[in-house]
Amino acid sequence: MASATQPGDTGSIAETPGTTRLHDLHTRGGQSPWMDNMRRDYLRNGHLEELIAAGVRGATSNPTIFQKAIEGENDYDDQLAEQLSGHDPKEAVWQLIYSDIEDALRHFAPVYESSEARDGFVSIEVDPALAYDSDGTLEAARTIWKRFRAPNLLVKIPATEPCLQAIEDATAEGIKVNVTLIFGLARYEAVIRSFKAGYERLTANDPATASSAFSVASFFVSRVDTEVDRRLDELAAEFEYNGVATHIVQDVRDLRGRAAVAQASLAYGIFLDQFCRGVRPDPGAPLPPGTQIPLWASTSAKNPAYPDTIYVDNLVFPMTINTMPDATLDAFSDHGSPSVSPIDPESSRGTLEHLDELGVDMDDVTAVLEKQGVEAFARSFDDLVSAVQRKMSGSAKAVTR
């Protein structure tokens, strides 16, 4: 359904509200489909309403998403022209982002209310330059939270080791946090510990606010396969060069495309142990107080050889979220499977153990991906500031002519 994300389109994603695969994903699979995108034209031409009617239940954003939107659209030019006086480019960037987030929060407010505060959230990320600065991250989270004071806002804080304390402190202050850039199981467990510690402090100090506490843990998926597959390809090539038996080389190649789903499945097992007493909830089960929901992020298929819904169809677990970019939303709406995915922890552990036996160090994979993710978001934000500066400069020249 390539037409599903075209502004103004009236394709089948919006023609039969209540019967789309996205609706089925929520009602049958117990999973909330969110959109991993933020575009001003979607907010203003009615397309976001179409997506919400089709079953989209929340939205995530990051610096890369805003960079693509602001650089690729003219919808921001008028606001930039109005801000030429008294704003430096970085301040202007935040004003553009704030404007879109405020609009998105308003669009998703009915979903938040109808879901009893379980969906309808919109995420905004703190300055990625603060990824290794816990105090700076906490202060930035406070600023964003006070700026909106919206119950359906999530402030994204990276899961870097220094920011684990910021996650705890922000949660303790009642800030609703989306913990982002989680790539490995050990770090995920640390994130849960930080959230629980913050929630316990919040409950002790402000029970009323604690009753509406909410958090998600964004576990990144497809990038894990990208990095692991790269290492497996290098290993297979090395084996071939050294004349290792063909069946062993093939065994290495057969592991490609399996690490990400295996690791995410085990992460879901950790979630069940920590928040659900080890029992998988039924679709639609009530959310226990003090629960941090797993959110599957980076769910587009980076490898064109893989099914385009591989990181959705295989991770349909009750009481989770899958945030999808446009192309993945289209693909799932057209041919995805909303049925609950089976859980096979023995097989998932076996996959990771096999990788370890071959010398693929998942701890190192996690470290590499975290570093790449932090750097990519910081670079996107810097590029965004530069792009806004160019646009502001062009507007200023136009005004003086």
C-alpha positions as CSV (number, residue, x, y, z in Angstrom):
1,M,0.0,0.0,0.0
2,A,2.5,2.6,-1.2
3,S,-0.2,5.2,-1.3
4,A,-0.9,5.0,2.4
5,T,1.4,7.8,3.4
6,Q,0.8,10.2,0.6
7,P,-0.8,13.5,1.9
8,G,-4.4,13.8,0.8
9,D,-4.6,10.2,-0.4
10,T,-7.9,8.4,0.2
11,G,-6.5,4.9,-0.3
12,S,-7.7,1.8,1.6
13,I,-5.6,2.6,4.8
14,A,-8.2,5.2,5.6
15,E,-11.3,3.8,3.9
16,T,-12.3,1.2,6.4
17,P,-11.7,2.6,9.9
18,G,-11.8,-0.2,12.5
19,T,-10.9,-3.0,10.1
20,T,-7.3,-2.1,9.1
21,R,-4.3,-4.3,9.9
22,L,-3.1,-1.6,12.2
23,H,-6.4,-1.8,14.2
24,D,-6.0,-5.6,14.2
25,L,-2.4,-5.3,15.5
26,H,-3.8,-3.5,18.5
27,T,-7.0,-5.5,19.2
28,R,-5.7,-9.0,18.3
29,G,-2.0,-8.6,19.0
30,G,-2.1,-6.3,22.0
31,Q,0.5,-4.1,20.4
32,S,0.2,-0.3,19.7
33,P,1.3,0.9,16.3
34,W,3.0,4.3,16.4
35,M,4.5,6.3,13.6
36,D,8.2,7.1,13.6
37,N,7.9,10.4,11.7
38,M,7.1,14.0,12.2
39,R,6.2,16.2,9.2
40,R,4.5,19.6,9.2
41,D,2.5,18.9,6.1
42,Y,1.1,15.7,7.7
43,L,0.1,17.9,10.7
44,R,-1.7,20.5,8.6
45,N,-3.2,18.8,5.5
46,G,-5.3,16.2,7.3
47,H,-3.0,13.3,6.6
48,L,-2.2,12.7,10.3
49,E,-5.9,12.4,11.0
50,E,-6.1,9.8,8.3
51,L,-3.3,7.8,9.9
52,I,-4.9,8.0,13.3
53,A,-8.2,6.8,11.8
54,A,-6.3,4.0,10.3
55,G,-5.0,2.8,13.6
56,V,-1.8,4.8,14.4
57,R,-1.8,5.4,18.1
58,G,1.3,7.6,18.9
59,A,4.4,9.2,17.4
60,T,8.1,9.3,17.9
61,S,10.6,11.8,16.6
62,N,14.4,12.3,16.6
63,P,16.9,14.8,15.2
64,T,17.3,12.9,12.0
65,I,13.5,12.9,11.4
66,F,13.3,16.7,11.9
67,Q,16.4,17.3,9.8
68,K,14.8,15.5,6.8
69,A,11.5,17.3,7.4
70,I,12.8,20.8,7.8
71,E,15.4,20.5,5.0
72,G,13.0,18.9,2.6
73,E,9.9,21.1,3.1
74,N,9.0,24.7,2.5
75,D,6.3,24.6,5.3
76,Y,8.8,26.0,7.8
77,D,9.9,29.0,5.8
78,D,7.3,31.4,7.0
79,Q,8.0,30.7,10.6
80,L,11.7,31.1,10.0
81,A,11.1,34.4,8.4
82,E,9.2,35.6,11.5
83,Q,12.1,34.5,13.7
84,L,14.9,36.4,12.0
85,S,15.0,38.9,14.8
86,G,16.2,37.9,18.2
87,H,16.9,34.2,17.6
88,D,20.1,32.4,16.8
89,P,19.8,29.3,14.5
90,K,19.8,26.8,17.4
91,E,17.0,28.6,19.2
92,A,15.1,28.8,15.9
93,V,15.5,25.0,15.5
94,W,13.9,24.4,18.9
95,Q,11.1,26.7,18.1
96,L,10.3,24.8,14.9
97,I,10.4,21.5,16.7
98,Y,8.3,22.8,19.6
99,S,5.7,24.1,17.1
100,D,5.3,20.7,15.5
101,I,5.3,18.8,18.8
102,E,2.6,21.0,20.2
103,D,0.5,20.4,17.1
104,A,1.1,16.7,17.2
105,L,0.2,16.6,20.9
106,R,-3.1,18.2,20.1
107,H,-3.9,15.7,17.3
108,F,-3.1,12.7,19.5
109,A,-4.9,14.0,22.7
110,P,-8.2,12.1,21.8
111,V,-6.2,8.9,21.5
112,Y,-4.6,9.5,24.9
113,E,-8.0,10.1,26.4
114,S,-9.8,7.2,24.8
115,S,-7.0,4.8,25.6
116,E,-7.0,5.8,29.3
117,A,-3.6,7.3,29.0
118,R,-2.0,4.2,27.5
119,D,-1.5,5.6,24.0
120,G,-1.6,8.9,22.2
121,F,1.9,10.0,23.2
122,V,4.3,12.1,21.2
123,S,8.1,12.0,21.9
124,I,10.6,14.8,21.7
125,E,14.4,14.2,22.2
126,V,16.7,16.2,24.4
127,D,19.7,17.8,22.7
128,P,21.8,14.8,21.5
129,A,25.0,16.7,22.3
130,L,24.1,15.9,26.0
131,A,24.1,12.1,25.5
132,Y,27.0,11.6,28.0
133,D,26.0,14.5,30.3
134,S,23.6,13.3,32.9
135,D,23.1,16.7,34.6
136,G,22.7,18.5,31.4
137,T,20.2,15.9,30.1
138,L,18.1,16.1,33.2
139,E,18.0,19.9,33.0
140,A,17.1,19.7,29.3
141,A,14.3,17.2,30.1
142,R,13.0,19.6,32.8
143,T,12.9,22.5,30.3
144,I,11.0,20.5,27.7
145,W,8.6,19.1,30.2
146,K,7.8,22.5,31.7
147,R,7.5,24.0,28.2
148,F,4.6,21.7,27.2
149,R,3.0,20.5,30.5
150,A,1.1,18.0,28.3
151,P,0.1,14.6,29.8
152,N,0.7,12.9,26.5
153,L,4.3,14.1,26.1
154,L,7.3,11.8,26.3
155,V,10.8,13.2,26.7
156,K,13.4,11.0,25.1
157,I,16.6,10.4,27.1
158,P,19.3,8.2,25.7
159,A,20.2,5.0,27.5
160,T,23.9,5.8,27.7
161,E,25.5,4.8,30.9
162,P,26.0,8.4,32.2
163,C,22.3,9.1,31.5
164,L,20.9,6.2,33.6
165,Q,20.9,8.6,36.5
166,A,19.0,11.2,34.5
167,I,16.4,8.6,33.6
168,E,15.9,7.8,37.3
169,D,15.8,11.5,38.4
170,A,13.5,12.5,35.6
171,T,11.1,9.7,36.5
172,A,11.3,10.7,40.1
173,E,10.2,14.2,39.2
174,G,7.2,12.9,37.3
175,I,8.6,13.5,33.8
176,K,7.3,10.9,31.4
177,V,10.4,9.4,29.7
178,N,11.0,7.5,26.5
179,V,14.4,5.9,27.0
180,T,16.0,5.7,23.6
181,L,19.0,4.1,21.9
182,I,18.8,0.7,23.8
183,F,20.7,-1.9,21.8
184,G,21.5,-4.7,24.2
185,L,20.0,-6.8,27.0
186,A,22.4,-5.7,29.8
187,R,21.7,-2.0,29.1
188,Y,18.0,-2.7,29.0
189,E,18.1,-4.3,32.4
190,A,20.0,-1.2,33.7
191,V,17.3,1.0,32.2
192,I,14.6,-0.9,34.0
193,R,16.5,-0.5,37.3
194,S,16.7,3.2,36.7
195,F,13.1,3.5,35.9
196,K,12.0,1.4,38.9
197,A,14.2,3.4,41.3
198,G,12.8,6.7,39.9
199,Y,9.2,5.4,40.2
200,E,9.7,4.3,43.8
201,R,10.9,7.8,44.7
202,L,8.0,9.4,42.8
203,T,5.5,7.1,44.6
204,A,7.0,8.0,48.0
205,N,7.1,11.7,47.4
206,D,4.1,12.3,45.1
207,P,1.6,9.4,45.0
208,A,-0.9,11.4,42.9
209,T,1.6,12.0,40.1
210,A,2.8,8.5,40.4
211,S,-0.6,7.2,39.6
212,S,-0.3,8.7,36.1
213,A,3.3,7.8,35.6
214,F,4.2,6.4,32.2
215,S,7.4,5.4,30.4
216,V,8.6,3.4,27.4
217,A,12.0,1.7,26.7
218,S,12.9,2.0,23.1
219,F,14.8,-1.1,22.1
220,F,16.4,-0.7,18.6
221,V,16.0,-3.7,16.4
222,S,17.1,-3.6,12.7
223,R,20.4,-1.9,13.3
224,V,21.4,-4.9,15.4
225,D,21.1,-7.2,12.3
226,T,22.9,-4.6,10.2
227,E,26.0,-4.7,12.4
228,V,25.8,-8.5,13.2
229,D,25.3,-9.3,9.5
230,R,28.3,-7.2,8.6
231,R,30.5,-9.2,11.0
232,L,29.0,-12.5,9.8
233,D,29.8,-11.6,6.2
234,E,33.4,-10.8,7.1
235,L,33.7,-14.1,9.0
236,A,32.2,-16.1,6.1
237,A,34.6,-14.5,3.7
238,E,37.5,-15.3,6.0
239,F,36.4,-18.9,6.3
240,E,36.1,-19.2,2.5
241,Y,39.5,-17.7,2.0
242,N,41.1,-20.2,4.4
243,G,39.3,-23.2,2.9
244,V,36.9,-23.9,5.7
245,A,34.3,-26.5,4.9
246,T,31.4,-25.2,2.8
247,H,28.8,-26.3,5.3
248,I,30.4,-24.3,8.0
249,V,30.5,-21.2,5.8
250,Q,26.8,-21.7,5.1
251,D,26.1,-22.1,8.7
252,V,27.6,-18.7,9.4
253,R,25.6,-17.1,6.6
254,D,22.4,-18.7,7.8
255,L,22.7,-16.7,11.0
256,R,22.2,-13.4,9.1
257,G,19.0,-11.7,9.9
258,R,18.3,-13.6,13.2
259,A,20.1,-11.7,15.9
260,A,17.8,-8.7,16.2
261,V,14.6,-10.6,16.6
262,A,16.2,-13.1,18.9
263,Q,17.6,-10.3,21.2
264,A,14.3,-8.4,21.1
265,S,12.4,-11.5,22.0
266,L,14.6,-12.0,25.0
267,A,14.2,-8.4,26.0
268,Y,10.4,-9.0,26.0
269,G,11.1,-11.9,28.4
270,I,12.9,-9.6,30.7
271,F,10.0,-7.2,30.6
272,L,7.6,-10.0,31.5
273,D,9.8,-11.1,34.4
274,Q,10.2,-7.5,35.7
275,F,6.7,-6.2,35.3
276,C,4.2,-9.1,34.6
277,R,5.5,-11.9,37.0
278,G,6.8,-13.8,34.0
279,V,3.3,-14.3,32.5
280,R,2.6,-13.0,29.0
281,P,-0.6,-10.8,29.3
282,D,-3.6,-11.2,27.1
283,P,-4.1,-8.5,24.4
284,G,-6.0,-5.7,26.0
285,A,-4.9,-6.6,29.5
286,P,-4.8,-3.6,31.9
287,L,-1.5,-1.9,32.4
288,P,-0.1,-2.6,35.9
289,P,1.0,0.6,37.7
290,G,4.6,1.4,37.4
291,T,5.1,-0.5,34.2
292,Q,7.7,0.6,31.6
293,I,6.4,-0.5,28.2
294,P,8.9,-2.0,25.6
295,L,8.9,-0.1,22.3
296,W,10.4,-1.6,19.2
297,A,12.3,1.1,17.3
298,S,14.3,1.0,14.1
299,T,11.9,-1.4,12.6
300,S,12.4,-0.8,8.9
301,A,14.1,-3.6,7.0
302,K,17.5,-2.2,6.2
303,N,18.4,-5.2,4.1
304,P,16.2,-5.4,0.9
305,A,16.6,-9.2,0.9
306,Y,14.6,-9.4,4.1
307,P,10.7,-9.2,4.3
308,D,9.8,-5.6,4.6
309,T,7.7,-6.3,7.8
310,I,10.2,-8.7,9.4
311,Y,10.6,-6.5,12.5
312,V,6.9,-6.1,13.0
313,D,5.5,-9.5,12.2
314,N,8.0,-11.3,14.4
315,L,7.6,-9.0,17.4
316,V,3.9,-8.8,18.0
317,F,3.8,-9.1,21.7
318,P,1.0,-7.9,24.0
319,M,1.7,-4.8,26.0
320,T,4.3,-3.5,23.6
321,I,4.6,-0.7,21.0
322,N,6.1,-0.8,17.5
323,T,7.0,2.6,16.0
324,M,7.2,2.4,12.3
325,P,8.5,4.7,9.6
326,D,6.2,5.5,6.7
327,A,7.3,2.7,4.4
328,T,7.0,0.1,7.1
329,L,3.5,1.4,8.0
330,D,2.6,1.1,4.4
331,A,3.9,-2.5,4.1
332,F,2.3,-3.7,7.3
333,S,-1.0,-2.1,6.3
334,D,-0.9,-4.0,3.1
335,H,0.4,-7.4,4.1
336,G,1.6,-7.6,7.7
337,S,0.5,-10.2,10.2
338,P,-1.2,-8.8,13.3
339,S,-1.2,-12.2,15.1
340,V,0.6,-12.6,18.4
341,S,4.2,-13.8,17.7
342,P,5.3,-17.0,19.4
343,I,7.9,-16.8,22.1
344,D,10.8,-19.3,22.0
345,P,13.4,-18.2,24.5
346,E,15.5,-21.4,24.1
347,S,15.8,-20.8,20.4
348,S,16.6,-17.1,20.9
349,R,19.3,-17.8,23.4
350,G,20.6,-20.5,21.1
351,T,21.0,-17.9,18.3
352,L,23.0,-15.5,20.5
353,E,25.1,-18.4,22.0
354,H,25.9,-19.5,18.4
355,L,27.0,-16.0,17.5
356,D,29.2,-15.9,20.6
357,E,30.8,-19.2,19.7
358,L,31.7,-17.7,16.3
359,G,33.3,-14.7,18.0
360,V,30.5,-12.2,17.4
361,D,30.6,-10.3,20.6
362,M,27.1,-8.8,21.3
363,D,28.4,-6.5,24.0
364,D,30.8,-5.0,21.5
365,V,27.9,-4.8,18.9
366,T,25.9,-2.9,21.5
367,A,28.7,-0.5,22.2
368,V,29.4,0.2,18.6
369,L,25.7,0.8,17.8
370,E,25.2,3.1,20.8
371,K,28.2,5.2,19.7
372,Q,27.0,5.3,16.1
373,G,23.5,6.2,17.2
374,V,24.6,9.1,19.5
375,E,26.9,10.4,16.8
376,A,24.3,10.1,14.1
377,F,21.7,12.1,16.1
378,A,24.2,14.7,17.1
379,R,25.3,15.1,13.5
380,S,21.7,15.4,12.3
381,F,21.0,18.1,14.8
382,D,24.1,20.0,13.8
383,D,23.2,19.7,10.1
384,L,19.7,20.8,11.0
385,V,21.0,24.0,12.7
386,S,23.2,24.7,9.7
387,A,20.3,24.2,7.3
388,V,18.1,26.6,9.4
389,Q,20.9,29.1,9.4
390,R,21.1,29.0,5.6
391,K,17.3,29.3,5.3
392,M,17.3,32.2,7.8
393,S,20.1,33.9,5.9
394,G,18.3,33.5,2.6
395,S,15.1,34.9,4.1
396,A,17.0,37.9,5.5
397,K,18.5,38.6,2.1
398,A,15.1,38.4,0.5
399,V,13.7,40.9,3.0
400,T,16.5,43.5,2.4
401,R,16.0,43.4,-1.4
